[in-house]
Amino acid sequence: MDKIKSEDIDMLFSAILSLKNVDECYAFFTDVCTVKELKEMASRFAVACMLEAGKIYTEISQKTGASTATISRVNKCLVYGSDGYRRMLDRLKEVHE
């Protein structure tokens, strides 16, 4: 994380943390990201959810359109990353229990 830490990124993350609901997220992220970037982020998160559910790469690729390289990268983050995906997956489980 220290490699990318900057004042601009801190400001961006603070702005994201101030969003209050899904509609505000849509408004902000559609202004900040291209449609392609937003869809790619959503796809990677869907991949993480499916990996967490025990799905295999071929099924994940068919359902999300993600390449096996992307799936592998997300899996590597789940296993060896900074626990960003893990934290969000755990929080979503809590919300849906």
BAKESE-234971 format. One record per residue (C-alpha): x, z, y; residue in three letters. Coordinates in steps of 0.2 Angstrom, whole numbers, plus 2048, in hexadecimal, padded with zeros to 3 digits. Each point is the difference from the previous one (the first is absolute). Last residue first. Example, Ala and Ser with C-alpha at 12.3 -4.5 7.8 and 13.67 -1.06 7.14 Angstrom:
% residues 2
8448247FBSER;7FA8037EFALA;
This chain:
% residues 97
7798267BEGLU;8007F080BHIS;80980880FVAL;80D8097F5GLU;8047F07F7LYS;8027F7811LEU;80C80E805ARG;80A7FE7F0ASP;8017ED802LEU;806803812MET;80E80C7FBARG;8067F57F2ARG;8017F080BTYR;80A80980DGLY;80B8097F2ASP;8107FB808SER;8047F47F2GLY;8078027EETYR;7F17FE7F5VAL;7F27FB80BLEU;80C7F580BCYS;8077F87F0LYS;7EE7FC7FBASN;7FD7F8811VAL;80F7F57FEARG;7FB7FB7EESER;7EF7FB806ILE;8087F680ETHR;80C7F77F4ALA;7F17FE7F3THR;7F77F680ESER;7F1807808ALA;7F07F67FEGLY;7F68107FFTHR;7F57FF7F0LYS;80B7F47F6GLN;811808806SER;7F98127FBILE;7FA7FA7EFGLU;8117F87FDTHR;80A80F806TYR;7F680C7F5ILE;7F480D806LYS;8048127FEGLY;7F480780EALA;80F80480BGLU;8067EE7FELEU;7EE7FB805MET;80180B810CYS;8117FA804ALA;7FB7EE7FEVAL;7F180380CALA;80D80780CPHE;80A7F17FFARG;7F17F5802SER;7FA809810ALA;8127FE808MET;7FF7EE7FBGLU;7EF7FE808LYS;805808810LEU;8107F5801GLU;7F57F07FDLYS;7F380580DVAL;80E80280CTHR;804812805CYS;7FE80A810VAL;7EF7FA807ASP;7F88007EETHR;8088117FDPHE;7F980880FPHE;7EE7FA7FFALA;7FF8027EDTYR;808812801CYS;7F380480EGLU;7F27FA7F4ASP;80880B7F2VAL;7FF81080AASN;80A80B80CLYS;8107F7804LEU;80C80C808SER;80C8007F1LEU;8027ED802ILE;805803813ALA;80D80D7FBSER;8077F47F3PHE;8027F380DLEU;80880C80CMET;80C8067F2ASP;8047EE7FCILE;8047FC812ASP;80B810801GLU;80A7FB7F1SER;8028047EELYS;8037F17F5ILE;8108057F7LYS;7FB813801ASP;7F27FC7F4MET;
